[in-house]
Amino acid sequence: MNAKLDPALREAVRREVTALTDQLVSIRREFHRHPEVAMQEEETSRRIRERLEALGIPYTVKARTGVVGRIHGSGDGPTVALRADIDALPIQEENEVDYKSRVDGVMHACGHDGHMAMLLGAAAVLNKLRGEFSGDIVLLFQPSEEKIPGGALPLIEEGALDGVDYVVGTHLWAALPVGQIGVVHGAAMAAADEFRIEVIGKGGHGSMPHQTVDALVVGCQVVDALQTVVSRSVDPLDPAVLSVGTFQAGTNFNIIAPRAVMTGTVRSLSQDVRELIKSRMARIVRAVCDAAGAEFRFDYKEGYPPLVNDDQVTDLVEELARGLVGEANVVELRPNMGGEDFAYYLQKVPGCFFFTGGGNPEKGIEFPHHHPRFDFDEDALPIGTRLLVESALALMRG
């Protein structure tokens, strides 16, 4: 797969993106001021549609609030999809900036406002250069990335990926300095699953524990036993996480708890490991509860699958990134255990999900994703926009 672009075309992309830089910042801040949580992105969707209409780009509305645009090139050729997620988070913003969220209890704390700005910028550039390529560009403005089951599957089910040959997306990344691009070959992000375990015992008076089945004690034994799943059942070379996040039991100091409820998450980078952990958890919960004479309910909810980049497309994006930011600023990242429903697109067609550096401690931009003071350096916007455009053009040229 050839990552080489004609120098004149690459210069045209640079020139067009540079001219749009102030607009990219303005668009990002507009979205940041008006965030909406998953599947409630009505105004966000409207703003996207208005900007596509202004560019003369046709679109359809899918998955209720999703927007799918299409740019036709000068002739027949491959179809490349570019994706941005559009939802915000239920977090009260603590930043004191003039573009601070105007919606109480909601903010863009994960960079999706920047993703939308970059994709709209890429749309403007590719639309202007549509005489320079053969094929189609599909613009996926996807709702509900933050809330399982997510918006990618509904878009796919409604045909947004039909006829698409490649898909590319990016995530602004706070842990990566602005000016750098991060790539991961193969598994890049984890399957993100959720579980709930309820231990059902027999309550009673704290002075007569022999007449009870103490759900609190049994629950503690379950938690202890679950710690052996990753440490003793999973190959040490296979990344996996099992975390119990909540534990609730008991109502008073002298009452034996009749039930205990715990919830948590499982993260893994392969389907085989995912199934192994799920199976071992079920056996452990049953065995511990049976031994203690307790009943149980075990609910395991599969979230997004592992996000696995295609090697050839990732090589192409990596080579283009070197030409854009320099070899020293292209970083081979380790996989991370966060989840992303971009994974569903990659199950259907080859593609790459890359990371655009957005951190800058010198500007006070050093808080992690999903933090009430999260922000990113807006100098990242033209970098991500250019790499999206160049990736699409290179993929259409084979």
C-alpha positions as MATLAB code, in Angstrom:
seq = 'MNAKLDPALREAVRREVTALTDQLVSIRREFHRHPEVAMQEEETSRRIRERLEALGIPYTVKARTGVVGRIHGSGDGPTVALRADIDALPIQEENEVDYKSRVDGVMHACGHDGHMAMLLGAAAVLNKLRGEFSGDIVLLFQPSEEKIPGGALPLIEEGALDGVDYVVGTHLWAALPVGQIGVVHGAAMAAADEFRIEVIGKGGHGSMPHQTVDALVVGCQVVDALQTVVSRSVDPLDPAVLSVGTFQAGTNFNIIAPRAVMTGTVRSLSQDVRELIKSRMARIVRAVCDAAGAEFRFDYKEGYPPLVNDDQVTDLVEELARGLVGEANVVELRPNMGGEDFAYYLQKVPGCFFFTGGGNPEKGIEFPHHHPRFDFDEDALPIGTRLLVESALALMRG';
ca = [
       0.000    0.000    0.000;
       1.593    3.246   -1.183;
       1.689    6.183    1.235;
       3.256    8.541   -1.298;
       1.210   11.559   -2.327;
       2.046   13.924   -5.126;
       4.009   16.821   -3.553;
       1.750   19.366   -5.225;
      -1.340   17.695   -3.778;
       0.228   17.498   -0.356;
       1.084   21.187   -0.540;
      -2.490   21.959   -1.533;
      -3.728   20.071    1.527;
      -1.302   21.949    3.768;
      -2.368   25.277    2.318;
      -6.084   24.567    2.658;
      -5.824   23.293    6.239;
      -3.657   26.227    7.270;
      -6.252   28.620    5.900;
      -8.910   26.823    7.961;
      -7.012   26.804   11.267;
      -8.877   29.690   12.910;
     -12.157   28.169   11.754;
     -11.214   24.800   13.238;
     -10.680   26.455   16.609;
     -13.950   28.368   16.320;
     -15.908   25.223   15.427;
     -14.343   23.283   18.275;
     -15.232   25.986   20.781;
     -18.793   26.213   19.490;
     -19.271   22.501   20.105;
     -17.534   22.753   23.465;
     -19.942   25.449   24.676;
     -22.964   23.341   23.742;
     -22.283   19.714   24.758;
     -24.894   16.961   24.704;
     -24.658   13.483   26.177;
     -25.057   10.209   24.295;
     -28.159    9.842   22.102;
     -29.302   13.352   23.012;
     -27.071   15.129   20.484;
     -29.945   16.923   18.742;
     -28.388   20.395   18.556;
     -24.949   18.959   17.861;
     -26.395   17.024   14.931;
     -28.151   20.144   13.657;
     -24.933   22.182   13.769;
     -23.095   19.475   11.823;
     -25.830   19.318    9.184;
     -25.804   23.096    8.766;
     -22.068   23.098    8.118;
     -22.323   20.258    5.597;
     -25.158   22.093    3.842;
     -23.006   25.215    3.665;
     -20.292   23.135    1.970;
     -22.797   21.580   -0.435;
     -22.091   18.087    0.894;
     -25.107   15.751    0.823;
     -25.873   13.796    3.972;
     -28.358   11.461    5.623;
     -29.383   11.207    9.259;
     -28.859    7.765   10.787;
     -28.978    6.274   14.282;
     -31.301    9.107   15.283;
     -28.671   11.804   15.819;
     -25.844   10.558   13.593;
     -24.960   12.313   10.354;
     -23.407   10.548    7.370;
     -22.059   12.774    4.593;
     -20.658   11.758    1.238;
     -18.194   13.497   -1.082;
     -17.994   12.199   -4.653;
     -14.648   12.394   -6.391;
     -14.028   12.856  -10.090;
     -14.650    9.213  -10.978;
     -14.992    5.674   -9.732;
     -12.581    4.439   -7.080;
     -12.315    3.195   -3.514;
     -14.583    4.497   -0.771;
     -12.897    5.729    2.391;
     -14.802    6.511    5.602;
     -13.599    9.053    8.151;
     -15.212    9.095   11.592;
     -15.742   11.502   14.487;
     -17.731   10.839   17.648;
     -20.068   13.632   18.740;
     -21.288   13.019   22.319;
     -20.163   14.654   25.551;
     -20.010   13.415   29.158;
     -22.140   14.015   32.274;
     -19.372   16.003   34.014;
     -19.472   19.505   35.491;
     -16.698   21.500   33.818;
     -14.212   23.219   36.136;
     -12.149   25.025   33.494;
     -12.366   28.830   33.499;
     -12.143   29.548   29.777;
     -14.318   31.683   27.528;
     -15.516   28.570   25.698;
     -16.544   26.805   28.917;
     -19.595   24.539   28.708;
     -22.876   26.405   29.048;
     -24.758   23.232   29.934;
     -24.889   22.442   33.621;
     -23.394   19.048   34.416;
     -22.283   18.274   30.848;
     -18.936   18.870   29.136;
     -16.750   17.653   26.310;
     -14.161   15.990   28.531;
     -12.762   13.539   25.991;
     -11.962   15.602   22.903;
     -15.031   14.785   20.818;
     -15.539   18.502   20.172;
     -12.110   18.489   18.542;
     -12.888   15.322   16.596;
     -15.942   16.989   15.068;
     -13.965   20.099   14.184;
     -11.238   18.040   12.510;
     -13.694   15.979   10.486;
     -15.593   19.074    9.359;
     -12.264   20.620    8.394;
     -11.287   17.471    6.504;
     -14.683   17.536    4.781;
     -14.134   21.122    3.636;
     -10.675   20.349    2.243;
     -11.641   17.094    0.525;
     -14.743   18.689   -0.945;
     -12.619   21.472   -2.421;
     -10.106   18.951   -3.804;
     -12.668   16.430   -5.060;
     -11.421   16.881   -8.625;
      -8.051   15.477   -7.484;
      -9.251   11.997   -6.521;
     -11.415    9.176   -7.814;
     -13.713    7.500   -5.335;
     -15.936    8.572   -2.465;
     -15.394    9.945    1.008;
     -17.930    8.936    3.670;
     -18.117   11.236    6.696;
     -19.295    9.435    9.829;
     -20.446   11.774   12.592;
     -21.291    9.120   15.139;
     -23.405    9.530   18.285;
     -23.009    7.804   21.628;
     -19.426    6.601   21.764;
     -19.376    7.105   25.527;
     -22.397    4.958   26.353;
     -22.689    1.248   25.602;
     -24.031   -0.128   23.250;
     -22.734    2.940   21.407;
     -23.561    4.518   18.090;
     -21.248    2.641   15.738;
     -23.389   -0.502   15.531;
     -26.615    1.375   14.701;
     -24.796    3.312   11.977;
     -23.465    0.068   10.522;
     -26.864   -1.608   10.773;
     -28.425    1.322    8.910;
     -25.948    0.974    6.058;
     -23.432    3.720    6.800;
     -20.524    1.368    6.062;
     -22.010   -0.257    2.955;
     -19.527   -0.152    0.087;
     -16.753    1.292    2.269;
     -13.279   -0.109    1.558;
     -11.282    1.565    4.354;
     -12.000    3.476    7.547;
      -9.797    5.936    9.445;
     -10.364    7.787   12.701;
      -8.387    9.641   15.324;
      -8.565   10.408   19.026;
      -7.060   13.488   20.614;
      -4.755   12.095   23.278;
      -3.957   14.037   26.443;
      -1.021   11.829   27.417;
       0.736   12.590   24.112;
       2.326   16.032   23.622;
       0.875   18.264   20.949;
       2.857   17.877   17.730;
       3.139   14.113   18.073;
       1.147   11.312   16.438;
       0.695    7.949   18.123;
       0.093    4.705   16.247;
      -0.529    1.155   17.385;
      -0.223   -1.893   15.138;
      -2.749   -4.632   15.792;
      -4.772   -4.523   19.012;
      -4.838   -0.897   20.114;
      -7.703   -0.677   22.607;
      -9.439   -3.182   24.810;
     -12.749   -4.947   24.969;
     -14.578   -3.076   27.733;
     -17.008   -5.290   29.637;
     -19.126   -4.785   32.743;
     -20.270   -7.257   35.377;
     -22.640   -7.366   38.348;
     -22.567  -10.063   41.024;
     -25.251  -10.399   43.666;
     -24.662  -12.763   46.583;
     -27.903  -13.811   48.246;
     -27.496  -15.113   51.784;
     -29.657  -15.242   54.878;
     -29.705  -12.249   57.186;
     -30.076  -12.229   60.924;
     -28.882  -10.787   64.212;
     -25.203  -10.007   64.538;
     -25.039  -11.912   67.815;
     -26.243  -15.148   66.188;
     -24.203  -15.561   62.993;
     -24.601  -19.346   63.086;
     -28.238  -18.885   62.083;
     -27.332  -16.885   58.964;
     -25.496  -17.045   55.678;
     -23.427  -13.861   55.767;
     -23.541  -12.378   52.245;
     -20.920   -9.795   53.183;
     -18.362  -12.444   54.107;
     -19.195  -14.543   51.044;
     -18.947  -11.453   48.845;
     -15.499  -10.681   50.241;
     -14.421  -14.225   49.427;
     -15.734  -13.774   45.889;
     -13.702  -10.581   45.475;
     -10.566  -12.268   46.786;
     -11.047  -15.259   44.496;
     -11.620  -13.048   41.438;
      -8.127  -11.624   41.924;
      -6.730  -15.003   40.844;
      -8.378  -14.886   37.405;
      -5.821  -12.612   35.757;
      -2.870  -13.619   37.937;
      -3.373  -17.383   37.630;
      -5.591  -18.119   34.607;
      -4.480  -15.636   31.945;
      -1.181  -15.945   30.107;
       1.131  -13.245   31.562;
       1.880  -12.099   27.992;
      -1.816  -11.385   27.336;
      -2.903   -8.017   28.777;
      -6.044   -8.215   30.902;
      -7.688   -6.311   33.746;
     -10.398   -7.396   36.189;
     -11.442   -4.664   38.609;
     -14.210   -4.717   41.203;
     -15.365   -1.115   41.402;
     -18.227   -1.202   43.910;
     -19.198   -3.387   46.867;
     -22.398   -2.792   48.792;
     -23.631   -4.876   51.736;
     -25.223   -4.417   55.116;
     -27.509   -1.865   56.724;
     -26.493   -1.703   60.400;
     -23.690   -2.649   62.794;
     -25.593   -5.523   64.411;
     -27.291   -7.041   61.355;
     -25.841   -9.855   59.262;
     -26.108   -8.775   55.628;
     -28.631  -10.825   53.648;
     -27.135   -9.763   50.335;
     -24.035   -8.202   48.803;
     -23.751   -6.596   45.392;
     -20.555   -5.852   43.535;
     -19.920   -4.385   40.110;
     -16.805   -4.026   38.035;
     -15.130   -4.128   34.672;
     -13.089   -6.565   32.600;
     -10.655   -5.368   29.920;
      -8.880   -7.571   27.394;
      -7.211   -7.292   23.997;
      -8.401  -10.554   22.457;
     -11.691  -12.391   22.192;
     -10.124  -15.615   23.489;
      -8.944  -13.943   26.708;
     -12.310  -12.243   27.048;
     -14.131  -15.591   26.923;
     -11.640  -17.208   29.307;
     -12.130  -14.517   31.952;
     -15.902  -14.612   31.650;
     -15.927  -18.404   32.051;
     -13.539  -18.409   35.038;
     -15.542  -15.706   36.804;
     -18.756  -17.701   36.470;
     -17.106  -20.828   37.894;
     -15.571  -18.937   40.818;
     -18.787  -17.181   41.808;
     -20.710  -20.451   41.706;
     -18.077  -22.399   43.647;
     -17.651  -19.824   46.426;
     -21.380  -19.337   46.889;
     -22.108  -23.081   46.800;
     -19.471  -23.707   49.451;
     -21.050  -21.117   51.735;
     -24.640  -22.099   51.089;
     -25.477  -18.831   49.354;
     -27.390  -18.152   46.156;
     -26.121  -15.759   43.515;
     -26.837  -13.834   40.334;
     -24.008  -13.245   37.876;
     -24.617  -10.791   35.031;
     -21.871  -10.202   32.492;
     -22.437   -7.468   29.903;
     -20.109   -7.407   26.917;
     -19.179   -3.899   25.863;
     -17.153   -2.829   22.856;
     -14.889   -5.490   21.311;
     -11.105   -5.087   21.068;
     -10.059   -2.390   18.606;
      -7.653   -3.996   16.142;
      -5.888   -1.853   13.556;
      -5.073   -3.229   10.129;
      -1.287   -3.455    9.696;
      -1.171   -2.208    6.101;
      -3.412    0.798    6.680;
      -1.546    1.609    9.898;
       1.777    1.466    8.028;
       0.361    3.937    5.510;
      -0.885    6.333    8.206;
       2.418    6.045   10.069;
       4.418    6.917    6.946;
       2.189    9.900    6.203;
       2.540   11.055    9.813;
       6.332   11.005    9.489;
       6.067   13.350    6.535;
       3.733   15.589    8.481;
       5.326   15.903   11.949;
       8.762   14.316   11.442;
       9.990   10.852   12.279;
      10.922   11.759   15.862;
       7.341   12.841   16.551;
       5.673    9.619   15.421;
       5.371    7.370   18.454;
       4.609    3.649   18.498;
       2.244    3.483   21.458;
       1.498    0.471   23.598;
      -2.111   -0.743   23.555;
      -4.283    0.853   26.203;
      -7.116   -0.742   28.143;
      -9.731    1.868   27.336;
     -12.639    0.896   25.101;
     -13.787    2.435   21.813;
     -16.647    1.457   19.525;
     -14.562    2.360   16.478;
     -13.687   -1.314   16.961;
     -16.955   -2.279   15.233;
     -15.927   -0.501   12.028;
     -12.604   -2.313   12.037;
     -14.413   -5.638   12.328;
     -16.053   -4.857    8.982;
     -13.346   -3.146    6.920;
      -9.593   -2.568    7.263;
      -8.554    0.708    8.786;
      -6.577    2.610   11.380;
      -7.406    4.494   14.550;
      -4.511    6.828   15.369;
      -3.864    9.207   18.254;
      -3.306   12.942   17.849;
      -1.246   14.453   20.647;
      -3.051   17.201   22.539;
      -1.218   17.602   25.844;
       0.795   20.685   26.771;
       1.785   21.174   30.447;
       3.287   24.589   29.630;
      -0.249   25.793   28.896;
      -1.682   24.005   31.913;
      -3.141   21.309   29.671;
      -2.249   18.214   31.636;
      -5.461   16.716   32.990;
      -6.575   13.271   31.822;
      -9.614   12.351   29.773;
     -12.940   12.386   31.659;
     -11.582   14.899   34.184;
     -13.592   18.093   34.908;
     -10.538   20.131   33.891;
      -9.718   18.189   30.740;
      -8.682   20.273   27.749;
      -6.354   19.929   24.777;
      -3.977   22.200   22.899;
      -5.867   23.476   19.864;
      -2.619   23.451   17.861;
      -3.446   19.751   17.467;
      -6.484   20.485   15.277;
      -4.717   21.239   11.968;
      -2.347   18.300   12.522;
      -5.147   15.787   12.958;
      -7.117   17.335   10.108;
      -4.205   17.074    7.684;
      -3.504   13.465    8.574;
      -7.156   12.519    8.085;
      -7.181   14.191    4.655;
      -3.853   12.736    3.549;
      -4.822    9.257    4.732;
      -8.042    9.360    2.738;
      -6.283   10.594   -0.391;
      -3.519    7.997   -0.115;
      -5.975    5.144    0.404;
      -7.939    6.175   -2.657;
      -4.742    6.178   -4.706;
      -3.895    2.638   -3.594;
];
